[in-house]
């Protein structure tokens, strides 16, 4: 599993957006590298050459499109999957170990697959979510009832209410201590901690200009 610091994450995000931008502006993908060219660029990458990294990403975009085609049914869906698959490609390039004897194309194909499957799992989970404001039925007077109303109908003692509010306040304090402002903002929007309706990953991604997987 690839673990990134915040600075590393931001650099990774920048590179991902550059690669995705490259796709959106080019109808044709660049030709893949020959075996000898790939070996040369991998050696340069091992020596910290950033330009070699860029070339390896760009010249493997055709592989992203090839992997994504087996998961989509429409051209619009393909565009979305290519963006997601490109993130998997970049992760693969960054984590590839040239000394293990595995072909780069084999390794990054798995990374692209994993990124797309992770996207599908998160989408499936999102579709199964229920919000507090959603109607779950009707009462005996034929009035609609939300989940929030059902939960709020559970009476608590004064001591329990005070204890709960104290724990919530303590949780907010701890969150502000441990999380960066951006992280706190995303969590607050995702779970509706500001009293508003929770926002979906896609809504937050659109607001911040990032992908759902980053959210």
DRENNUVEX-564709 format. One record per residue (C-alpha): z, y, x. Coordinates in steps of 0.05 Angstrom, whole numbers, plus 5000, padded with zeros to 4 digits. Example, Ala and Ser with C-alpha at 12.3 -4.5 7.8 and 13.67 -1.06 7.14 Angstrom:
# residues 2
NODE    z    y    x
NODE 5156 4910 5246
NODE 5143 4979 5273
This chain:
# residues 215
NODE    z    y    x
NODE 5000 5000 5000
NODE 4981 5068 5027
NODE 5040 5116 5030
NODE 5028 5190 5042
NODE 5073 5249 5057
NODE 5062 5311 5014
NODE 5021 5344 5069
NODE 4982 5280 5079
NODE 4972 5275 5004
NODE 4943 5345 4999
NODE 4896 5330 5057
NODE 4876 5265 5024
NODE 4864 5302 4958
NODE 4820 5353 4992
NODE 4777 5299 5024
NODE 4771 5261 4958
NODE 4748 5323 4922
NODE 4697 5338 4977
NODE 4669 5268 4970
NODE 4666 5271 4895
NODE 4633 5339 4899
NODE 4581 5308 4945
NODE 4565 5256 4892
NODE 4559 5307 4836
NODE 4509 5349 4875
NODE 4465 5292 4899
NODE 4427 5246 4853
NODE 4410 5200 4911
NODE 4461 5167 4956
NODE 4452 5169 5031
NODE 4426 5106 5064
NODE 4481 5059 5090
NODE 4493 5054 5164
NODE 4463 4999 5206
NODE 4510 4948 5236
NODE 4507 4981 5304
NODE 4516 5051 5275
NODE 4576 5027 5235
NODE 4609 4997 5297
NODE 4598 5061 5335
NODE 4627 5105 5281
NODE 4687 5058 5272
NODE 4702 5064 5346
NODE 4698 5139 5341
NODE 4744 5137 5280
NODE 4795 5096 5319
NODE 4795 5152 5370
NODE 4811 5204 5317
NODE 4741 5232 5306
NODE 4743 5267 5238
NODE 4668 5275 5235
NODE 4660 5199 5242
NODE 4707 5190 5183
NODE 4665 5237 5141
NODE 4601 5200 5159
NODE 4632 5132 5142
NODE 4653 5159 5074
NODE 4586 5190 5057
NODE 4544 5131 5081
NODE 4585 5082 5039
NODE 4578 5121 4973
NODE 4521 5074 4953
NODE 4572 5017 4956
NODE 4617 5055 4908
NODE 4560 5060 4857
NODE 4544 4986 4866
NODE 4616 4965 4852
NODE 4625 5013 4793
NODE 4563 4988 4756
NODE 4596 4922 4738
NODE 4652 4959 4701
NODE 4613 5009 4658
NODE 4568 5010 4597
NODE 4543 5082 4597
NODE 4518 5133 4647
NODE 4575 5181 4630
NODE 4626 5126 4642
NODE 4592 5110 4708
NODE 4602 5182 4732
NODE 4676 5178 4718
NODE 4683 5110 4752
NODE 4645 5134 4814
NODE 4695 5191 4821
NODE 4753 5141 4816
NODE 4718 5090 4861
NODE 4707 5144 4914
NODE 4782 5152 4919
NODE 4786 5077 4932
NODE 4732 5084 4985
NODE 4770 5139 5021
NODE 4834 5098 5019
NODE 4796 5040 5048
NODE 4765 5080 5105
NODE 4833 5110 5122
NODE 4870 5043 5122
NODE 4816 4999 5153
NODE 4836 4961 5215
NODE 4775 4950 5259
NODE 4812 4898 5301
NODE 4823 4847 5245
NODE 4751 4821 5244
NODE 4739 4839 5171
NODE 4674 4873 5152
NODE 4683 4945 5130
NODE 4640 4934 5067
NODE 4683 4875 5046
NODE 4747 4912 5056
NODE 4728 4978 5022
NODE 4696 4940 4964
NODE 4765 4911 4949
NODE 4796 4980 4955
NODE 4745 5008 4905
NODE 4757 4950 4858
NODE 4833 4960 4862
NODE 4827 5035 4848
NODE 4784 5023 4786
NODE 4829 4967 4760
NODE 4890 5011 4771
NODE 4856 5064 4729
NODE 4842 5015 4673
NODE 4915 4991 4674
NODE 4941 5063 4670
NODE 4892 5079 4613
NODE 4914 5017 4574
NODE 4986 5037 4583
NODE 4971 5108 4561
NODE 4937 5083 4497
NODE 4999 5043 4480
NODE 5046 5103 4484
NODE 5080 5130 4422
NODE 5103 5203 4418
NODE 5166 5225 4383
NODE 5127 5269 4335
NODE 5081 5214 4311
NODE 5088 5188 4240
NODE 5114 5117 4237
NODE 5122 5109 4162
NODE 5148 5139 4097
NODE 5217 5144 4065
NODE 5236 5124 3994
NODE 5212 5192 3969
NODE 5143 5181 3999
NODE 5155 5232 4054
NODE 5127 5219 4123
NODE 5179 5200 4176
NODE 5170 5210 4251
NODE 5202 5170 4306
NODE 5242 5231 4327
NODE 5273 5236 4258
NODE 5293 5163 4260
NODE 5326 5171 4328
NODE 5361 5235 4308
NODE 5390 5202 4247
NODE 5435 5159 4291
NODE 5501 5195 4286
NODE 5543 5203 4349
NODE 5614 5225 4357
NODE 5630 5294 4386
NODE 5654 5261 4450
NODE 5588 5223 4457
NODE 5547 5285 4444
NODE 5586 5325 4497
NODE 5580 5268 4547
NODE 5505 5261 4534
NODE 5492 5336 4543
NODE 5533 5335 4607
NODE 5492 5277 4635
NODE 5426 5311 4615
NODE 5448 5376 4649
NODE 5468 5337 4711
NODE 5401 5302 4711
NODE 5363 5368 4709
NODE 5404 5396 4766
NODE 5390 5334 4808
NODE 5316 5336 4793
NODE 5312 5408 4816
NODE 5348 5389 4880
NODE 5304 5330 4897
NODE 5235 5349 4871
NODE 5186 5401 4895
NODE 5165 5453 4844
NODE 5097 5420 4832
NODE 5128 5351 4823
NODE 5180 5377 4775
NODE 5127 5413 4735
NODE 5085 5350 4728
NODE 5144 5308 4706
NODE 5167 5361 4658
NODE 5099 5364 4625
NODE 5088 5289 4626
NODE 5153 5273 4589
NODE 5161 5337 4548
NODE 5226 5357 4583
NODE 5214 5430 4565
NODE 5220 5415 4491
NODE 5144 5413 4480
NODE 5103 5352 4463
NODE 5092 5307 4524
NODE 5024 5316 4555
NODE 4978 5259 4574
NODE 4958 5245 4645
NODE 4888 5270 4629
NODE 4914 5336 4600
NODE 4956 5349 4662
NODE 4900 5330 4708
NODE 4853 5379 4674
NODE 4906 5435 4678
NODE 4917 5424 4752
NODE 4846 5405 4772
NODE 4865 5336 4798
NODE 4851 5265 4775
NODE 4895 5223 4729
NODE 4912 5175 4785
NODE 4944 5233 4824
NODE 4985 5251 4764
